[in-house]
């Protein structure tokens, strides 16, 4: 699958609401009960220039569907929703399987919860693979453990391209407090094909983030911004950003390093048309791999060259020791893992490990468990 000149689609939820979907309902169920609404939305995007559609499988995982008593219909719903997008695409656009947050976690995830996430995403990924999607989009992520579980679950079942994108708070971090750069570095090691930002309304923040990420990876970067912030007009939420403004922003994102474009909440087909006209014909650039190596936890990332490192001793009170390290300006924590007990101690205290880790471990079984459950990249020495 070629990524060049890829234009993704725009908002789906706000467009469904314009067509009558009531708040608080299961959108997947409503779409299947009103397929003409989804077909109209996605056909309009194709006509406007979208070369890829996200199937409306955003919440079609067992955890989300179970809130509506539909947890046993994952395979059926994903199949039918992908078929709907395939019909809308009409052979003119690719179709992505869309996976998003389950609501089961925000922040650190202990091994048992991570295994649950793997199972939930694995079930959906298996259904999407059987439905024949062209690629996968792990989108609107708010915490790295959940994004990692989704990517791992897909990679266990498919070698098709996997895109991942995070939303951000106003401080430029994920809503779980994590570094967006850490998410990129962690998911890149798991084999994603593109990384980016979606569901953000601050163009300046998006541009700064893209420039930072561009310096860390050769992967294609994607952006799907909101059409501004909604305003209340006659009791209804209205997005007022014009297609021209969104197109100008897209050109800024291209200059900042973005390669794949679409739009998110509040956008419509006319926004996609303007974006496609602004950036669709621009050269798709290949990027050089950055020099240097990085280590990261969910919350921080550092270059491993010339970094101030301290060893964390097994007998110490880890929370107190880590806090003191940070106060001393330590940037990288060195840890010797010698047994399963120490590994479990680490995994159950991940919320305290803001500092990235450098690990010494001779046991391959412990290494495998660490790489499965640790939320960040594992550097060995």
C-alpha positions in Angstrom: 0.0 0.0 0.0 1.5 3.3 -1.1 1.2 6.2 1.4 2.0 9.0 -1.1 -0.7 11.7 -1.4 -2.9 10.0 1.1 -5.9 12.1 2.2 -7.9 10.6 5.0 -11.5 11.4 5.7 -13.1 13.9 8.1 -15.4 13.9 11.0 -17.9 11.1 11.4 -19.6 11.6 14.8 -20.6 15.2 14.3 -21.8 14.4 10.7 -23.9 11.6 12.1 -25.5 14.0 14.6 -26.3 16.4 11.7 -28.2 13.5 10.2 -30.2 12.7 13.2 -28.1 10.5 15.5 -29.2 11.3 19.1 -26.6 11.8 21.9 -25.7 9.0 24.1 -26.6 6.2 21.8 -24.4 3.4 20.5 -23.2 5.0 17.2 -22.3 1.6 15.7 -25.8 0.3 16.3 -27.3 3.6 15.0 -25.2 3.4 11.8 -26.3 -0.2 11.1 -29.9 0.9 11.6 -29.5 3.9 9.4 -26.8 2.8 6.8 -27.9 5.5 4.3 -26.5 8.2 6.7 -23.0 6.7 6.8 -23.0 6.0 3.1 -23.8 9.6 2.4 -21.1 10.9 4.7 -18.4 8.7 3.3 -19.4 9.1 -0.3 -19.2 12.8 0.2 -15.6 12.4 1.5 -14.6 10.3 -1.5 -16.0 12.9 -3.9 -14.1 15.6 -2.0 -10.8 13.9 -2.4 -10.4 11.3 0.4 -8.2 8.4 -0.7 -8.8 6.5 2.5 -11.9 6.1 4.7 -11.9 5.0 8.3 -14.6 2.4 8.8 -17.0 3.5 11.6 -15.6 0.8 13.9 -14.3 3.4 16.4 -16.1 1.8 19.4 -16.8 -1.7 18.0 -14.8 -3.5 20.7 -16.2 -5.7 23.3 -15.6 -3.3 26.2 -17.4 -0.4 24.5 -20.2 -2.5 23.0 -20.9 -4.2 26.3 -22.1 -0.9 27.7 -25.1 -1.2 25.4 -25.6 -5.0 25.9 -23.9 -5.7 22.5 -20.6 -7.2 23.7 -21.2 -10.5 21.9 -21.6 -8.9 18.4 -18.0 -7.7 17.8 -17.3 -9.9 14.8 -20.7 -9.1 13.2 -20.6 -5.4 13.7 -17.0 -5.0 12.5 -17.8 -7.0 9.4 -21.0 -5.1 8.6 -19.4 -1.7 9.2 -16.4 -2.4 7.0 -18.7 -3.6 4.3 -20.6 -0.3 4.5 -17.4 1.7 4.1 -16.3 -0.6 1.2 -19.6 0.2 -0.5 -19.1 3.9 0.1 -15.5 3.8 -1.2 -16.7 2.2 -4.5 -13.2 1.1 -5.3 -11.9 4.7 -5.2 -10.5 4.8 -1.7 -8.9 2.4 0.8 -10.7 1.3 3.9 -9.1 1.3 7.3 -10.2 -0.7 10.4 -10.6 2.0 13.1 -9.8 1.1 16.8 -10.0 3.5 19.6 -10.1 3.8 23.4 -12.0 1.2 25.4 -12.5 3.2 28.5 -10.7 0.6 30.5 -7.6 2.5 31.3 -6.1 6.0 31.5 -2.5 5.9 32.7 -0.4 3.0 33.9 -1.7 -0.5 33.4 -0.7 -3.5 35.5 0.0 -6.8 33.7 -3.5 -8.2 34.3 -5.2 -5.1 32.8 -2.8 -5.0 29.9 -3.6 -8.6 29.1 -7.3 -7.7 29.1 -6.6 -4.9 26.7 -4.7 -7.3 24.4 -7.7 -9.6 24.5 -10.2 -6.9 23.7 -8.2 -5.4 20.9 -7.2 -8.8 19.6 -10.9 -9.8 19.2 -11.6 -6.6 17.2 -8.4 -6.9 15.2 -9.2 -10.4 14.2 -12.7 -9.3 13.1 -11.3 -6.4 11.0 -8.7 -8.7 9.4 -11.4 -11.1 8.5 -13.4 -8.2 7.0 -10.5 -7.4 4.7 -9.5 -3.9 5.7 -6.6 -2.4 3.8 -4.9 -1.0 6.9 -5.5 -0.1 10.5 -5.9 3.2 12.4 -5.4 3.2 16.2 -6.8 6.6 16.8 -7.7 9.3 19.4 -5.5 7.5 22.0 -5.2 9.1 25.4 -2.7 6.7 27.1 0.3 4.8 25.9 -0.6 1.4 27.5 -3.8 1.2 25.6 -2.2 2.2 22.3 0.6 -0.3 22.8 -1.9 -3.1 23.5 -3.9 -2.2 20.3 -0.8 -2.2 18.1 0.5 -5.4 19.6 -2.9 -7.1 19.1 -3.0 -6.1 15.5 0.6 -7.1 14.8 -0.1 -10.5 16.2 -2.7 -11.0 13.5 -1.7 -8.9 10.5 1.3 -7.5 8.6 -0.8 -4.7 7.0 0.1 -1.1 7.8 -0.8 0.3 11.2 -1.3 4.0 11.8 -1.5 5.4 15.3 -2.6 8.8 16.5 -3.0 10.6 19.8 -5.1 13.4 21.0 -3.5 16.0 23.3 -4.4 18.3 26.2 -3.5 22.0 26.0 -0.1 21.3 27.6 0.9 19.2 24.6 0.8 15.9 26.5 -1.6 13.0 26.3 -4.7 13.1 28.5 -3.0 10.5 30.7 0.0 12.9 31.2 2.4 11.1 28.8 4.8 12.5 26.3 3.6 12.3 22.7 7.2 11.7 21.7 7.4 8.7 24.0 4.3 7.2 22.4 5.9 7.6 19.0 9.2 6.0 20.0 7.5 3.1 21.8 5.0 2.3 19.0 7.7 2.7 16.3 9.5 -0.2 17.9 6.3 -2.3 17.6 6.2 -1.8 13.9 3.7 1.0 13.2 3.7 2.5 9.7 2.7 6.1 10.5 2.2 8.2 13.6 0.4 11.5 14.3 -2.1 13.7 16.0 -5.9 13.9 15.8 -8.8 15.5 17.6 -6.9 18.7 18.5 -8.1 22.2 17.8 -4.9 24.2 18.5 -3.0 24.6 15.2 0.1 26.1 16.8 0.3 23.2 19.2 -0.1 20.7 16.4 2.7 22.4 14.4 5.1 22.5 17.3 4.4 18.8 18.1 4.9 17.8 14.4 8.3 19.6 14.3 9.4 17.8 17.5 8.3 14.4 16.2 9.9 15.0 12.8 13.2 15.2 14.5 12.7 11.8 16.1 11.5 9.5 13.3 11.6 8.8 9.6 8.0 7.5 9.7 5.3 9.4 7.9 3.4 11.7 10.2 -0.3 12.3 10.0 -2.6 15.0 11.3 -6.4 15.1 11.6 -7.3 18.4 13.3 -10.6 19.5 14.6 -12.5 22.3 12.8 -11.8 24.6 15.7 -13.9 24.6 18.9 -17.6 24.3 18.9 -19.7 27.4 19.6 -23.3 27.3 20.9 -25.7 28.8 18.3 -29.5 28.5 19.0 -28.8 25.7 21.5 -26.7 23.7 19.2 -22.9 23.1 18.9 -21.6 24.6 15.7 -18.0 24.4 14.4 -17.1 27.7 12.6 -13.7 27.0 11.1 -13.8 27.6 7.4 -12.4 25.2 4.8 -9.9 27.9 3.8 -8.5 28.1 7.3 -8.2 24.4 7.6 -6.5 24.2 4.2 -4.0 26.9 5.3 -3.3 25.0 8.5 -2.7 21.8 6.5 -0.1 23.6 4.5 1.6 24.7 7.7 1.5 21.1 8.9 3.1 19.9 5.7 6.0 22.4 6.2 6.3 21.1 9.8 6.8 17.6 8.6 3.3 16.0 8.1 2.7 13.6 5.2 -0.8 12.3 5.6 -3.8 14.6 6.1 -7.5 14.5 7.1 -9.7 16.2 9.6 -11.6 15.5 12.8 -14.5 16.8 14.9 -16.7 19.4 13.2 -15.2 19.0 9.7 -17.2 18.3 6.6 -16.6 17.2 3.0 -15.8 20.8 2.0 -13.0 20.9 4.6 -11.5 17.7 3.1 -11.9 19.2 -0.4 -9.9 22.2 0.6 -7.2 20.1 2.3 -6.9 17.9 -0.7 -6.5 20.9 -3.0 -3.9 22.5 -0.6 -1.6 19.5 0.0 -2.8 16.5 -2.0 -0.4 17.2 -4.9 2.6 18.2 -2.8 5.6 15.8 -3.0 5.5 12.9 -0.6 8.9 13.1 1.0 11.1 10.4 2.4 12.7 11.3 5.7 16.1 10.4 7.1 16.3 8.3 10.2 17.5 10.6 13.1 20.9 10.1 14.6 21.2 9.0 18.2 19.3 6.6 20.5 16.5 7.4 22.9 15.0 5.9 26.0 11.6 6.7 27.2 9.0 6.0 29.8 5.4 7.0 29.1 6.1 10.3 30.7 9.6 11.3 29.5 12.1 10.7 26.8 15.8 11.4 26.7 18.8 10.8 24.4 21.0 8.0 25.8 24.1 9.9 24.8 25.7 12.1 27.5 22.7 11.6 29.8 23.0 11.7 33.6 22.3 8.2 34.8 21.9 6.8 38.3 21.4 3.2 39.5 18.3 2.3 41.5 19.2 -0.3 44.1 16.8 -3.3 44.7 16.7 -2.7 48.5 15.7 0.9 48.2 12.2 2.4 48.6 11.8 3.0 44.9 9.3 5.8 45.1 11.5 7.8 47.5 14.7 7.0 45.6 13.1 8.0 42.2 11.9 11.3 43.6 15.3 12.1 45.0 16.9 11.2 41.6 14.6 13.6 39.8 15.4 16.4 42.4 19.2 15.8 41.6 18.6 16.2 37.9 19.0 12.5 37.0 17.6 11.8 33.5 17.9 8.0 33.2 17.4 5.3 35.8 19.6 2.3 35.7 18.1 -1.0 37.1 19.5 -4.5 37.4 16.7 -7.0 37.1 17.8 -10.3 38.6 14.6 -12.2 39.4 10.9 -12.3 38.8 10.1 -10.6 42.1 12.0 -7.5 41.1 10.3 -7.5 37.7 6.8 -7.7 39.3 7.8 -4.9 41.7 8.7 -2.8 38.7 5.6 -3.5 36.7 3.3 -2.9 39.6 4.9 0.5 40.3 5.0 1.8 36.7 3.1 4.9 37.7 6.1 6.0 39.8 8.6 5.4 37.0 8.6 8.8 35.3 12.3 8.5 34.5 13.2 6.3 31.5 15.0 3.0 32.2 18.2 1.4 31.3 18.1 -2.3 32.3 20.6 -5.0 32.9 19.0 -8.4 32.7 20.5 -11.8 31.6 17.2 -13.8 31.9 15.5 -13.9 28.5 12.1 -14.8 30.1 12.2 -11.7 32.3 13.3 -9.6 29.2 10.2 -10.8 27.3 7.9 -10.0 30.1 9.5 -6.6 30.6 9.1 -5.8 26.9 5.5 -6.9 26.9 4.3 -5.0 29.9 6.7 -2.0 30.3 5.1 1.2 29.0 8.1 2.7 27.2 11.2 1.6 25.3 13.5 -0.9 27.0 17.2 0.0 26.8 19.7 -2.7 27.8 23.3 -2.4 28.8 
